[in-house]
Amino acid sequence: MNKHPVAWLLALLLFGPVGLALEPEEILIISNGNHSDSVAIAQHYCYKRGITTDNILALPLGTELSYTITRDNYEKQLAEPIRERLLSPGAGGQIKCLLTTYGVPIKVEGRGPLKGREDKLKQLQKLAEQEKNRIEQLNNNEPGKSAQQKEKANRKLKHLESEINLITGKETGASVDSELSMVLFGNYELYRWQPNILKNNTLGLSFNTLMVCRLDGPNEGIAKGLVDKAITAEKTGLKGIAYIDSRGIAEDRKLYSTGYYDQSLRELAALSKLRTELTVKEERTEKLFAAGACPQTAIYCGWYSLKKYIDAFDFVDGAIGYHISSWEAVDLRDPNSSQWCPAMLRDGITATLGAVAEPYLHSFPEPRAFFSELFNGRCLVEAYYHTKPFNSWQLVLIGDPLYIPFKRP
């Protein structure tokens, strides 16, 4: 037992949770036991990171690569056996992180309509139709009505539509990894997202939330290479150029607005100059970095080219970054995809993140905050979970969870 708990806590708050940093033995690797490539990747990770193969949980998920899994099969084939392993006496108490691998489904489908709510649904649909008619009347026949009345009517309609969607099961799908973060929570509402308890959690303490990361991509070799390139970069520290692509949008203090994120990208560029030895290059217009314009890419962060990857980058070993845009991890395993996640993995990036369905802008980690965690010496998965707003939602993190691109001196 620590004899100086107050001093320990003070040091923890001042200098960061060094003692609580993720350790290799605190990772449970989830593989598809029916798929040889998935098993090989799990074994490769254990070998490279010095983890006992007892930390591999091989589940029978089928011989064919499957991108999606039904909600029922997710519970039976993934959630239940993982929960059983974690809750077994002495078996899973130390686990803080799950690492899914190529061969494990990436997206879990929605739950479908709630049973026994048919009458309530009809009532809500009737009220929503009445409110739509009311809004149309305000817009067409009563133009003198105040903007405040119109706004009130629109808010009421939006609330009714949200209740309807909750019952019908709309927006109840998620990435498998984001759902697995909640695997120890028991019953929770499956509609849109749940708050990520680890966000801004200084001590990194949560008895339920699991961090989840993925080794995946267009093929087995790329998935294995994410580990190899991370370890290579850790030996010397990440070196190269940081490319930050903002859009010239005026700063907006409204939290998670487009102006807020654009300002965060500009602040990331300034922070990278202050906190790292990387050269920093910016694109501050609506244009993107042109094809072939970004040699020695160590960091990339930018937006917005929906499902249209620009082959601008020559990624160094250890390169890390993401493109803020919807649906960029939908076809993660397609070697010919123009989506940003599979294309960047194909071109050699070591760690990235993206969405398997429409995530909405406010679900992305704020760029300045995410990279600041890495600059502070966090590993990849900790930086992600300390800055991502939601679980049970659409984002997926791809890379070695233990990767530390900027080690503390």
Backbone torsions as a table, in degrees:
resi	resn	phi	psi	omega
1	MET	NA	140.5	178.5
2	ASN	-66.9	125.1	-176.9
3	LYS	-80.7	-11.3	-177.6
4	HIS	-130.0	68.6	-173.6
5	PRO	-62.8	-34.7	-179.4
6	VAL	-67.9	-44.4	178.8
7	ALA	-63.9	-39.9	179.0
8	TRP	-62.2	-43.4	-179.5
9	LEU	-66.2	-39.9	179.3
10	LEU	-63.7	-44.1	178.2
11	ALA	-62.7	-37.6	179.6
12	LEU	-62.3	-43.3	-178.4
13	LEU	-70.8	-35.3	-176.0
14	LEU	-79.4	-39.9	-170.3
15	PHE	-113.9	-0.2	178.0
16	GLY	96.9	161.5	-172.9
17	PRO	-83.1	63.7	-179.0
18	VAL	-59.0	-43.6	-177.6
19	GLY	-67.1	-20.1	-177.7
20	LEU	-100.8	8.2	-179.1
21	ALA	-60.1	147.3	-178.9
22	LEU	-61.1	132.9	178.4
23	GLU	-108.7	152.2	-178.2
24	PRO	-54.0	-40.3	-176.6
25	GLU	-72.7	-6.8	178.4
26	GLU	-92.3	10.9	179.4
27	ILE	-109.4	130.0	172.5
28	LEU	-105.5	120.8	-176.6
29	ILE	-93.4	125.0	-178.9
30	ILE	-102.2	118.8	178.5
31	SER	-122.4	164.1	173.5
32	ASN	-91.2	106.1	-176.2
33	GLY	-64.8	-15.2	178.5
34	ASN	-91.9	-1.3	-174.9
35	HIS	-124.2	115.8	-172.7
36	SER	-61.2	-36.8	-179.7
37	ASP	-65.5	-39.7	179.3
38	SER	-63.3	-44.4	178.3
39	VAL	-63.2	-41.4	-178.5
40	ALA	-64.5	-38.8	178.8
41	ILE	-65.4	-43.2	178.4
42	ALA	-61.0	-44.2	179.3
43	GLN	-66.0	-39.4	177.9
44	HIS	-60.3	-41.9	-179.4
45	TYR	-65.1	-44.6	178.6
46	CYS	-59.6	-43.4	-179.5
47	TYR	-63.1	-46.4	-175.9
48	LYS	-69.4	-33.4	-175.7
49	ARG	-104.6	7.2	175.5
50	GLY	66.6	39.3	-179.3
51	ILE	-106.4	137.3	176.8
52	THR	-63.8	143.5	178.5
53	THR	-68.4	-8.9	172.5
54	ASP	-63.4	-18.5	179.1
55	ASN	-86.0	9.4	173.6
56	ILE	-97.2	128.0	172.8
57	LEU	-111.1	102.4	-178.9
58	ALA	-91.3	119.3	-176.7
59	LEU	-112.1	145.0	180.0
60	PRO	-78.1	94.1	-175.2
61	LEU	-112.6	10.6	175.7
62	GLY	101.4	151.2	-177.5
63	THR	-78.9	-22.2	-179.9
64	GLU	-91.1	143.9	174.0
65	LEU	-66.7	126.5	179.5
66	SER	-124.4	127.9	179.9
67	TYR	-79.3	-39.5	-176.1
68	THR	-114.1	158.9	175.4
69	ILE	-138.6	140.5	179.2
70	THR	-67.5	161.3	179.6
71	ARG	-61.8	-42.2	179.6
72	ASP	-63.2	-45.3	-179.3
73	ASN	-69.6	-31.7	174.4
74	TYR	-58.3	-45.7	-179.4
75	GLU	-65.7	-44.8	-174.5
76	LYS	-76.5	-42.7	-170.7
77	GLN	-93.9	-23.2	-178.0
78	LEU	-118.0	-63.4	-171.4
79	ALA	-61.2	-48.3	-175.8
80	GLU	-63.6	-49.2	179.1
81	PRO	-66.5	-33.2	176.7
82	ILE	-67.1	-44.0	178.8
83	ARG	-61.4	-42.7	179.5
84	GLU	-61.7	-41.3	179.0
85	ARG	-65.3	-44.5	-176.4
86	LEU	-68.4	-31.2	-176.2
87	LEU	-95.0	-0.4	177.3
88	SER	-67.7	139.2	-178.5
89	PRO	-55.8	120.1	176.3
90	GLY	75.7	-2.3	-172.9
91	ALA	-94.9	-40.8	-172.6
92	GLY	-127.0	8.8	-175.1
93	GLY	-61.8	-25.8	-176.9
94	GLN	-90.4	-6.6	-173.9
95	ILE	-73.3	126.8	176.1
96	LYS	-113.3	-18.8	-171.6
97	CYS	-139.3	139.1	170.9
98	LEU	-105.9	139.7	176.0
99	LEU	-120.8	105.9	177.2
100	THR	-84.6	155.6	-174.5
101	THR	-128.4	162.3	171.6
102	TYR	-44.5	124.7	-175.2
103	GLY	111.0	-20.3	174.1
104	VAL	-91.7	131.9	-179.8
105	PRO	-51.5	151.3	-173.8
106	ILE	-102.1	-31.4	-175.8
107	LYS	-127.2	136.6	174.2
108	VAL	-104.0	133.9	-176.6
109	GLU	-72.6	168.6	179.5
110	GLY	-67.4	167.2	-174.9
111	ARG	-85.0	-15.3	-175.2
112	GLY	85.9	178.7	-176.6
113	PRO	-66.4	149.1	174.4
114	LEU	-75.4	132.4	-178.8
115	LYS	-77.0	147.5	177.4
116	GLY	78.1	10.8	-178.3
117	ARG	-115.9	19.1	-174.7
118	GLU	-63.8	-43.8	-179.6
119	ASP	-64.9	-41.9	177.9
120	LYS	-62.2	-39.1	179.5
121	LEU	-62.2	-45.4	179.3
122	LYS	-61.0	-40.7	179.4
123	GLN	-62.8	-45.2	-179.7
124	LEU	-65.8	-40.0	179.5
125	GLN	-64.2	-37.5	177.5
126	LYS	-65.7	-43.6	178.6
127	LEU	-65.1	-37.8	178.9
128	ALA	-65.4	-40.3	178.2
129	GLU	-64.0	-40.6	177.5
130	GLN	-62.7	-39.0	-178.6
131	GLU	-70.4	-35.8	175.8
132	LYS	-62.0	-42.5	177.9
133	ASN	-63.8	-38.8	178.5
134	ARG	-62.6	-43.2	179.3
135	ILE	-64.5	-42.3	178.5
136	GLU	-61.8	-39.5	178.1
137	GLN	-64.7	-42.1	178.4
138	LEU	-62.7	-38.8	-176.9
139	ASN	-75.3	-34.9	-172.0
140	ASN	-102.9	-44.7	-171.3
141	ASN	-101.7	-16.0	-179.2
142	GLU	-130.7	61.3	-175.1
143	PRO	-62.8	-17.9	-179.3
144	GLY	-79.7	-11.0	180.0
145	LYS	-61.2	147.1	-174.2
146	SER	-69.5	154.6	176.0
147	ALA	-61.6	-29.6	179.8
148	GLN	-64.9	-39.6	178.2
149	GLN	-65.9	-40.8	179.5
150	LYS	-65.8	-40.3	179.1
151	GLU	-64.7	-39.1	178.5
152	LYS	-63.1	-41.9	179.2
153	ALA	-65.6	-40.0	179.4
154	ASN	-67.6	-37.2	177.0
155	ARG	-64.2	-40.4	179.4
156	LYS	-64.4	-42.3	178.5
157	LEU	-63.5	-42.1	-179.5
158	LYS	-62.5	-39.4	178.7
159	HIS	-65.5	-42.4	178.7
160	LEU	-63.6	-42.3	179.8
161	GLU	-64.9	-34.5	177.3
162	SER	-65.6	-41.1	177.8
163	GLU	-66.2	-37.3	177.5
164	ILE	-64.6	-45.1	-179.2
165	ASN	-63.8	-35.6	177.7
166	LEU	-61.0	-43.1	-178.4
167	ILE	-72.6	-42.5	-176.4
168	THR	-76.4	-16.3	177.8
169	GLY	92.1	12.2	176.9
170	LYS	-67.7	141.7	179.8
171	GLU	57.3	46.0	175.1
172	THR	-116.2	5.8	172.2
173	GLY	-83.8	168.7	-178.5
174	ALA	-163.6	170.6	168.1
175	SER	-71.2	145.0	178.0
176	VAL	-56.3	-42.9	-175.8
177	ASP	-65.0	-42.8	179.9
178	SER	-65.7	-36.4	177.1
179	GLU	-67.9	-38.2	-179.4
180	LEU	-65.8	-20.9	174.8
181	SER	-59.7	-24.4	-175.9
182	MET	-103.4	13.1	-169.8
183	VAL	-64.4	-21.1	179.5
184	LEU	-98.8	9.5	-175.3
185	PHE	-88.9	-6.8	-174.9
186	GLY	71.8	-146.0	-179.9
187	ASN	-77.1	131.2	174.3
188	TYR	-145.5	159.7	-173.9
189	GLU	-68.4	125.6	176.6
190	LEU	-95.6	83.4	172.3
191	TYR	-155.4	119.1	-174.5
192	ARG	54.0	-121.9	-167.7
193	TRP	-120.3	166.9	170.8
194	GLN	-120.7	145.0	-179.4
195	PRO	-64.5	141.9	177.5
196	ASN	-85.6	108.9	-175.5
197	ILE	-64.1	-24.8	-178.2
198	LEU	-78.9	-12.8	-179.5
199	LYS	-64.4	128.7	179.8
200	ASN	58.1	22.9	179.0
201	ASN	-87.9	99.0	-172.0
202	THR	-55.4	-42.1	-177.2
203	LEU	-86.3	-9.2	-179.6
204	GLY	66.9	27.6	-174.8
205	LEU	-99.5	127.1	170.6
206	SER	-157.8	127.2	-177.9
207	PHE	-79.4	-12.8	-175.5
208	ASN	-117.5	-43.1	-172.9
209	THR	-68.9	130.7	174.5
210	LEU	-107.1	138.8	170.2
211	MET	-79.1	142.4	-178.0
212	VAL	-136.5	134.4	179.6
213	CYS	-135.8	170.1	-172.4
214	ARG	-140.9	136.9	167.8
215	LEU	-103.5	103.9	-171.5
216	ASP	-157.1	176.1	179.3
217	GLY	151.8	-167.1	-175.0
218	PRO	-63.0	-21.2	175.8
219	ASN	-160.0	173.2	-177.6
220	GLU	-60.8	-41.3	-178.0
221	GLY	-61.5	-41.0	178.3
222	ILE	-64.2	-42.2	-179.8
223	ALA	-62.3	-44.7	177.5
224	LYS	-64.1	-38.9	-177.2
225	GLY	-63.1	-23.6	178.1
226	LEU	-61.6	-34.9	178.2
227	VAL	-75.1	-47.3	-176.5
228	ASP	-61.0	-44.1	-177.9
229	LYS	-70.4	-34.4	177.2
230	ALA	-63.4	-45.4	-178.9
231	ILE	-66.5	-38.9	176.6
232	THR	-60.0	-45.5	-178.7
233	ALA	-67.5	-32.4	-179.1
234	GLU	-66.0	-26.9	-176.6
235	LYS	-67.3	-34.2	-177.2
236	THR	-118.2	-9.1	-172.3
237	GLY	88.4	150.1	-177.8
238	LEU	-71.3	127.0	-178.0
239	LYS	-129.5	148.6	179.3
240	GLY	142.5	-143.7	-174.7
241	ILE	-124.7	138.6	174.7
242	ALA	-97.4	124.2	179.7
243	TYR	-110.3	116.2	-176.7
244	ILE	-117.8	122.3	-172.5
245	ASP	-115.3	88.6	172.4
246	SER	-89.8	179.7	-171.7
247	ARG	-122.1	6.3	179.9
248	GLY	75.5	22.8	178.4
249	ILE	-81.0	135.0	-179.6
250	ALA	-60.1	143.3	179.8
251	GLU	-58.9	136.7	179.2
252	ASP	-129.4	122.7	-177.5
253	ARG	-76.6	-7.4	177.3
254	LYS	-67.2	122.0	-173.8
255	LEU	-57.0	129.1	175.2
256	TYR	66.5	20.6	171.7
257	SER	-78.4	170.9	177.6
258	THR	-62.0	-39.0	177.6
259	GLY	-65.0	-35.2	178.6
260	TYR	-64.1	-46.6	-179.8
261	TYR	-69.1	-38.0	179.7
262	ASP	-64.6	-40.5	176.3
263	GLN	-64.8	-36.3	177.8
264	SER	-62.5	-37.5	176.7
265	LEU	-65.0	-42.2	178.3
266	ARG	-65.7	-37.8	176.8
267	GLU	-68.1	-33.8	176.0
268	LEU	-61.4	-42.4	178.6
269	ALA	-59.8	-45.7	179.6
270	ALA	-64.7	-41.7	-179.5
271	LEU	-64.5	-38.9	179.6
272	SER	-62.0	-35.8	177.7
273	LYS	-68.5	-36.7	-177.4
274	LEU	-78.5	-37.1	-167.9
275	ARG	-102.4	-10.8	-177.5
276	THR	-132.9	171.5	175.3
277	GLU	-97.2	10.2	-178.9
278	LEU	-73.3	143.3	166.5
279	THR	-71.3	140.4	-177.5
280	VAL	-118.7	129.0	176.4
281	LYS	-125.9	136.4	-175.5
282	GLU	-119.2	149.7	166.8
283	GLU	-119.8	112.6	-171.8
284	ARG	-112.0	22.7	176.9
285	THR	-120.6	-178.2	178.1
286	GLU	-70.6	-12.7	175.8
287	LYS	-70.7	158.4	174.0
288	LEU	-103.9	165.5	171.9
289	PHE	-57.9	132.9	-175.4
290	ALA	-75.2	159.7	178.7
291	ALA	-53.9	130.1	177.6
292	GLY	76.1	8.1	-172.4
293	ALA	-90.5	-1.6	-171.0
294	CYS	-127.8	72.5	176.1
295	PRO	-71.1	157.2	175.7
296	GLN	53.4	44.6	-178.8
297	THR	-71.9	118.5	175.0
298	ALA	-102.9	-36.8	177.6
299	ILE	-133.0	136.5	169.0
300	TYR	-133.9	134.0	168.8
301	CYS	-150.6	131.8	-178.6
302	GLY	-176.4	-171.9	179.5
303	TRP	-167.2	167.3	3.8
304	TYR	-139.1	108.9	178.4
305	SER	-133.4	90.0	-169.4
306	LEU	-63.4	113.6	176.9
307	LYS	54.1	29.3	178.4
308	LYS	-132.0	80.1	-179.7
309	TYR	-64.0	135.7	174.7
310	ILE	-103.6	120.5	-176.3
311	ASP	-78.9	70.2	-177.3
312	ALA	-95.2	-14.5	-160.3
313	PHE	-111.1	140.2	168.2
314	ASP	-113.5	92.6	-172.0
315	PHE	-74.4	131.2	173.8
316	VAL	-81.0	164.2	173.9
317	ASP	-59.9	128.6	-178.8
318	GLY	95.2	-1.9	-177.9
319	ALA	-58.2	141.1	-175.3
320	ILE	-140.1	141.6	177.4
321	GLY	166.9	174.2	-179.0
322	TYR	-153.0	159.6	179.3
323	HIS	-111.8	122.6	-176.2
324	ILE	-81.9	100.5	-176.1
325	SER	-167.4	154.0	-179.1
326	SER	-75.8	150.7	167.6
327	TRP	62.6	30.2	-176.4
328	GLU	-89.6	-0.6	175.1
329	ALA	-123.9	19.3	-178.2
330	VAL	-64.9	-39.8	-179.4
331	ASP	-115.1	56.0	-171.6
332	LEU	-57.7	-30.1	-175.1
333	ARG	-100.3	8.2	-179.4
334	ASP	-87.4	112.2	-177.6
335	PRO	-67.8	-15.4	-178.9
336	ASN	-106.3	7.5	-176.7
337	SER	-68.5	144.9	174.3
338	SER	-94.5	3.3	174.8
339	GLN	-69.2	152.8	-170.9
340	TRP	-67.5	-41.1	-176.8
341	CYS	-64.3	-57.6	179.9
342	PRO	-62.9	-34.7	-179.4
343	ALA	-68.2	-42.4	178.2
344	MET	-67.1	-38.4	176.4
345	LEU	-63.4	-41.3	177.4
346	ARG	-61.6	-35.9	-177.3
347	ASP	-86.9	-1.7	169.3
348	GLY	112.7	8.2	176.8
349	ILE	-66.0	149.1	-175.2
350	THR	-94.9	-28.0	-179.9
351	ALA	-152.5	138.1	179.7
352	THR	-157.0	178.9	176.5
353	LEU	-149.3	157.6	-179.8
354	GLY	-170.1	-180.0	-173.5
355	ALA	-111.0	143.4	178.0
356	VAL	-93.3	-7.0	175.9
357	ALA	-160.6	178.5	-179.3
358	GLU	-57.5	116.8	-175.8
359	PRO	-99.0	-18.6	-169.6
360	TYR	70.4	143.3	-171.5
361	LEU	-55.6	-39.6	-172.5
362	HIS	-71.1	-1.6	178.3
363	SER	-89.1	-11.8	-179.1
364	PHE	-78.6	143.9	170.1
365	PRO	-58.8	136.0	176.3
366	GLU	-63.8	127.6	-174.0
367	PRO	-53.2	-48.5	-178.3
368	ARG	-60.8	-41.9	-177.9
369	ALA	-67.5	-45.0	-178.0
370	PHE	-61.0	-50.6	-177.4
371	PHE	-71.9	-28.3	175.1
372	SER	-61.0	-39.6	176.3
373	GLU	-61.0	-41.4	177.9
374	LEU	-66.4	-42.0	178.7
375	PHE	-62.2	-27.1	178.9
376	ASN	-80.7	-0.4	177.1
377	GLY	97.4	10.4	176.1
378	ARG	-69.6	154.5	169.2
379	CYS	-81.1	167.0	-172.8
380	LEU	-54.4	-51.8	-173.1
381	VAL	-70.8	-31.3	176.7
382	GLU	-68.9	-43.3	178.5
383	ALA	-59.1	-39.3	-179.7
384	TYR	-67.0	-49.4	-176.1
385	TYR	-74.8	-19.3	176.1
386	HIS	-82.5	-6.8	-177.0
387	THR	-130.4	-10.3	179.1
388	LYS	-82.8	135.1	-175.2
389	PRO	-74.6	-31.3	-167.4
390	PHE	-132.0	155.0	164.5
391	ASN	-119.6	175.4	-174.3
392	SER	54.4	43.9	-178.0
393	TRP	-143.1	-150.2	-159.1
394	GLN	-102.3	-13.0	-174.1
395	LEU	-82.2	153.3	176.0
396	VAL	-136.8	137.0	178.3
397	LEU	-101.9	128.7	-176.4
398	ILE	-118.1	123.6	178.9
399	GLY	148.9	-177.2	177.7
400	ASP	-80.8	117.3	-176.3
401	PRO	-60.2	-27.9	-178.0
402	LEU	-84.1	-5.8	-174.8
403	TYR	-60.3	123.5	176.8
404	ILE	-116.6	97.3	-176.9
405	PRO	-73.2	-23.7	-178.5
406	PHE	-131.5	88.0	-177.7
407	LYS	-73.4	146.2	175.5
408	ARG	-68.7	147.7	178.5
409	PRO	-62.2	NA	NA
